[in-house]
Amino acid sequence: METILPYHNYIVVTPKGDIEGFQQVEDANAYILGYFVEKIDDIGNNSDYVYVDNTTEQLENAVNISRELGVYEGECRIYDLESLIENIRNSGIFDDEKEEIISKLMEEEIDLNIHDYQMDEFLINTKQMERNF
């Protein structure tokens, strides 16, 4: 029997539950930084949004806004994909549902949201990677 390996080694789960796959943990960290930069740009372009603690230091503003976004939206988390797949395989859900979820996680373009299959419980015991920023 041939062992099939996932395309990615790590996944990032966004606050909305979307999953993005990465081969290197550094790329996952870069994605998270980009995620928050995009959010900061959206806020900066929104004239209805006024950030109370604006300072003249742009980097300090970015850090403050990112912290606020993390509090209100949640944070992006990096997980080891192999650990997640193992948790799914060891779970009590139906085999056909296991295989469907695992096959989606193994694809190059992961089109999956953790809320679609109530995957939150699988992430509890999944190895989480530390962010390096």
Secondary structure as a PSIPRED ss2 file (coil, helix, strand):
# PSIPRED VFORMAT (PSIPRED V4.0)

   1 M C   1.000  0.000  0.000
   2 E C   1.000  0.000  0.000
   3 T C   1.000  0.000  0.000
   4 I C   1.000  0.000  0.000
   5 L C   1.000  0.000  0.000
   6 P C   1.000  0.000  0.000
   7 Y C   1.000  0.000  0.000
   8 H C   1.000  0.000  0.000
   9 N C   1.000  0.000  0.000
  10 Y E   0.000  0.000  1.000
  11 I E   0.000  0.000  1.000
  12 V E   0.000  0.000  1.000
  13 V E   0.000  0.000  1.000
  14 T C   1.000  0.000  0.000
  15 P C   1.000  0.000  0.000
  16 K C   1.000  0.000  0.000
  17 G C   1.000  0.000  0.000
  18 D E   0.000  0.000  1.000
  19 I E   0.000  0.000  1.000
  20 E E   0.000  0.000  1.000
  21 G E   0.000  0.000  1.000
  22 F E   0.000  0.000  1.000
  23 Q C   1.000  0.000  0.000
  24 Q C   1.000  0.000  0.000
  25 V H   0.000  1.000  0.000
  26 E H   0.000  1.000  0.000
  27 D H   0.000  1.000  0.000
  28 A H   0.000  1.000  0.000
  29 N H   0.000  1.000  0.000
  30 A H   0.000  1.000  0.000
  31 Y H   0.000  1.000  0.000
  32 I H   0.000  1.000  0.000
  33 L H   0.000  1.000  0.000
  34 G H   0.000  1.000  0.000
  35 Y H   0.000  1.000  0.000
  36 F H   0.000  1.000  0.000
  37 V H   0.000  1.000  0.000
  38 E H   0.000  1.000  0.000
  39 K H   0.000  1.000  0.000
  40 I H   0.000  1.000  0.000
  41 D H   0.000  1.000  0.000
  42 D H   0.000  1.000  0.000
  43 I H   0.000  1.000  0.000
  44 G H   0.000  1.000  0.000
  45 N C   1.000  0.000  0.000
  46 N C   1.000  0.000  0.000
  47 S C   1.000  0.000  0.000
  48 D C   1.000  0.000  0.000
  49 Y C   1.000  0.000  0.000
  50 V C   1.000  0.000  0.000
  51 Y C   1.000  0.000  0.000
  52 V C   1.000  0.000  0.000
  53 D C   1.000  0.000  0.000
  54 N C   1.000  0.000  0.000
  55 T C   1.000  0.000  0.000
  56 T C   1.000  0.000  0.000
  57 E C   1.000  0.000  0.000
  58 Q H   0.000  1.000  0.000
  59 L H   0.000  1.000  0.000
  60 E H   0.000  1.000  0.000
  61 N H   0.000  1.000  0.000
  62 A H   0.000  1.000  0.000
  63 V H   0.000  1.000  0.000
  64 N H   0.000  1.000  0.000
  65 I H   0.000  1.000  0.000
  66 S H   0.000  1.000  0.000
  67 R H   0.000  1.000  0.000
  68 E H   0.000  1.000  0.000
  69 L H   0.000  1.000  0.000
  70 G H   0.000  1.000  0.000
  71 V H   0.000  1.000  0.000
  72 Y H   0.000  1.000  0.000
  73 E H   0.000  1.000  0.000
  74 G C   1.000  0.000  0.000
  75 E C   1.000  0.000  0.000
  76 C C   1.000  0.000  0.000
  77 R E   0.000  0.000  1.000
  78 I E   0.000  0.000  1.000
  79 Y E   0.000  0.000  1.000
  80 D E   0.000  0.000  1.000
  81 L H   0.000  1.000  0.000
  82 E H   0.000  1.000  0.000
  83 S H   0.000  1.000  0.000
  84 L H   0.000  1.000  0.000
  85 I H   0.000  1.000  0.000
  86 E H   0.000  1.000  0.000
  87 N H   0.000  1.000  0.000
  88 I H   0.000  1.000  0.000
  89 R H   0.000  1.000  0.000
  90 N C   1.000  0.000  0.000
  91 S C   1.000  0.000  0.000
  92 G C   1.000  0.000  0.000
  93 I C   1.000  0.000  0.000
  94 F C   1.000  0.000  0.000
  95 D H   0.000  1.000  0.000
  96 D H   0.000  1.000  0.000
  97 E H   0.000  1.000  0.000
  98 K H   0.000  1.000  0.000
  99 E H   0.000  1.000  0.000
 100 E H   0.000  1.000  0.000
 101 I H   0.000  1.000  0.000
 102 I H   0.000  1.000  0.000
 103 S H   0.000  1.000  0.000
 104 K H   0.000  1.000  0.000
 105 L H   0.000  1.000  0.000
 106 M C   1.000  0.000  0.000
 107 E C   1.000  0.000  0.000
 108 E C   1.000  0.000  0.000
 109 E C   1.000  0.000  0.000
 110 I C   1.000  0.000  0.000
 111 D C   1.000  0.000  0.000
 112 L C   1.000  0.000  0.000
 113 N E   0.000  0.000  1.000
 114 I C   1.000  0.000  0.000
 115 H C   1.000  0.000  0.000
 116 D C   1.000  0.000  0.000
 117 Y C   1.000  0.000  0.000
 118 Q C   1.000  0.000  0.000
 119 M C   1.000  0.000  0.000
 120 D H   0.000  1.000  0.000
 121 E H   0.000  1.000  0.000
 122 F H   0.000  1.000  0.000
 123 L H   0.000  1.000  0.000
 124 I H   0.000  1.000  0.000
 125 N C   1.000  0.000  0.000
 126 T C   1.000  0.000  0.000
 127 K C   1.000  0.000  0.000
 128 Q E   0.000  0.000  1.000
 129 M E   0.000  0.000  1.000
 130 E C   1.000  0.000  0.000
 131 R C   1.000  0.000  0.000
 132 N C   1.000  0.000  0.000
 133 F C   1.000  0.000  0.000
